[in-house]
Amino acid sequence: MKYFGCAGTCSTAPHIALREAGLPFDYVKTDLRTKKFGAGEDYKAINPKGYVPALLTDDGQILTENPILQTWIADRVPEKKLAPPVGTMERYRFQELLNFICSELHKGCFNPMFNPKATDEWKEILRGNLAARLALLDAQLKSRQYLVGDSYTLADSYLFVILRWMGHFKIDISPWPNVQAHSARIAERPVVKAAQAAETAAT
């Protein structure tokens, strides 16, 4: 398999997932400005959407979008319990969280902040929206270490990856101590460290 990603983006989350799953893959550094990879090859020929992540499977399929990739990877190795079993309520909670992180945090709050045309007034609104969503997660994490039940799932590393952007925007995470503790816990996972080191080495 070939995994197309870019350091510092949301694509680190499926990269972590692939390593957690122990699946063999080649990491392909992708330049999102030029839409090129390798020796100048056209990334949009792989993924016409032009953004990461994208996974080229061994049978020639292209998979994109974070929640789908996280679920597909987890389902390749059900024995590793990276996602709850299909058909359980925990599975639906897992999918609910993946979509919440993707739509409400990633796309809803952080993506607009990266827009150079975003005004200070608009960014302040986005910060307020982010605070409200983090408050929900903080309450959920008050009585547990992980987002779904008492064990790690790929939703946890996805949240960790997205919340790294708080530092970029100088947003203090301390008002949400349970979220802060969760991020610190996920940061210590050896696979998370290995994925981040591999991306740094590829830059």
N, C-alpha and C positions, 0 to 999 in steps of 0.2 A: 504494500500500500504506500501511497504517497500522501503526505499531509502538508498542505499549503498554509503557512502561517506567517505572522509578523510580530516581532517582539513588542510588548507594550500594549497590544490590542486584546480584544476579547478572545482571540484565537488561542491564547495560552490555556484556556479552560479545556477544550478538547485535547490539546497537547498533553495536559496533565492526565486526562482521562485515558488516553491511549497508553500512557506509561503505567497508570494504575492497573489497567487491564492486562498489561504484559503482552500486548499485540505487537508484532513486528511491523515497522513502518519507517519510511525515510522522511525526515523533516526537510521541507523545501522552503527556504527563506523567500518571501515574496515582497516586492517593493510596491506599496500601495499608491505611490505617487506616479510612477512610470507604468504600473500594471505589467511589470516584467518579472521574470524569475530565471534562475540558471544563467545561461549565456545570452540573455536578452530575449528569451522566449515570451510569447504573449500569454499573460495570465488569463485574459478574458476568453481565450480559446478553451481554457479549463473551466472557468466560472464566469459566464457572461455578466453576472452581477457586479464583478469587479472588486468585491471586497472579500476578506477572509472571515471565517475559515472555509476551507474546502478539503474534502477527502476523496481521493481517487482509490476506489476499492480494488481488490485483486481481480474482480470480474469486470472491471471497466466502468463501474457506476460512479457518478459524481454525487456526493452528498454535501449539502451546505446547511447553514443555520444551526446555531449553537444548541438549542433544545433537542433538535433531531439528532445531531451528532452525539450528544451526551447519551441519549437513549439508545441509539444504535450500538455504540461502543459497549455500554453496560450489558446489553442483551447478547453480545458475543460471548460473554464470560459470566453467566448467571451465578456460577459457584462463588464468585468473588463478591457478590452482593453489593455492587456499586450502585444499584437501583433496587427498590423493593420488587418482589415478584409480581408479574402481570396478573391483573384481576383483583388485587388486594386494594383496600382503601389507602394503604401506605403508598402504593404505586400512583394513585391519583393525586395524593398529596405531593409526591415527588414531582409529577408533571405540572401540578399547580405552581409549585415553587420555581421550577425552571422557567415557566412562562412569566411569572411575576418578576423574576430577576431580569429576564430579557426585555419585557415590554415596559415595566414600570421604572426599573433602575437604569438599565443599559440604554434603551432607546428613549425612554420617557424623560429621564433626568440628565444623564451624563452626555449623551450624544449632542443635544442642543448646546451644551456648554462649550463643546469643542468648536462650534461654528464661529468663525471670526466675526460674523455679522451680528452675533448675539449681543444685545445691549446689557448694561449693568443691571437695569431694571428687570429685564427678562431673566438674567442669571439669578437674581435675588428670588424671583418666583420659583425657579427651578430648585434652588437650595431649600426653599420652604417645602416643596413637594418631596424632595429627597428626605428631609427631616421627618416628615410624616410617615413615609414608608419605612425608614429605619426604625422608627418608634415601634411599628408593628412587629418587625423582626426581632427587636430587642426584647419585647414582651414574650415572644415565642421562645426565645433562647434563654429566658430566665430560669426555666426548670429543666433544661436539657443542654447537652453539649453540642448537638448537631441539629440540623434543620428538620430532618425526618426521623423521629424516634430517637433511639440512643446510640445509633451507629452511623458512621460516615457514609455519605452517598456523594455522587458527582454534583449534586446541587450545592454542596458545601464548598467545593473548590471553585465552582462557577461564581458563587457570591464573593469569595475571596478575590478572584481575579478582577471582578468589576469594581470592587471597593478599593483596589489599589489606586484608582483615579482620584480618590479623595485627597491624597497627598499632592497630586498635580494641581488641584484647584485650591489647595491650602484649606481644606475643610477638616475641622477638628472632629475626630471620631469619638472622643472621650464622653460626650453626652449620652452615648449609647454603649455602656460598659459591657453588656453581654455580647453585642456585635463585635466590639473591640477584642474581647477575649476569644471569640470564635475565630476571628481573622488571625490572631496570634497563634491559635491552636493549629489551624490549617497550614500556616506558613512554616511550621516545624515538621510537616510531613516530608520524609526523604524524597518522595516522588515529586512533590511540588518544588522542592529545591533543585532537583535534577532537571526538571523541565525548564525552569527559569535560567539555570546555568547553561543549558544547551542553547537556548535562544540568545543569550548574551554572547556566547561563543560564535554564533552564526552571524552576528551583526558586523 
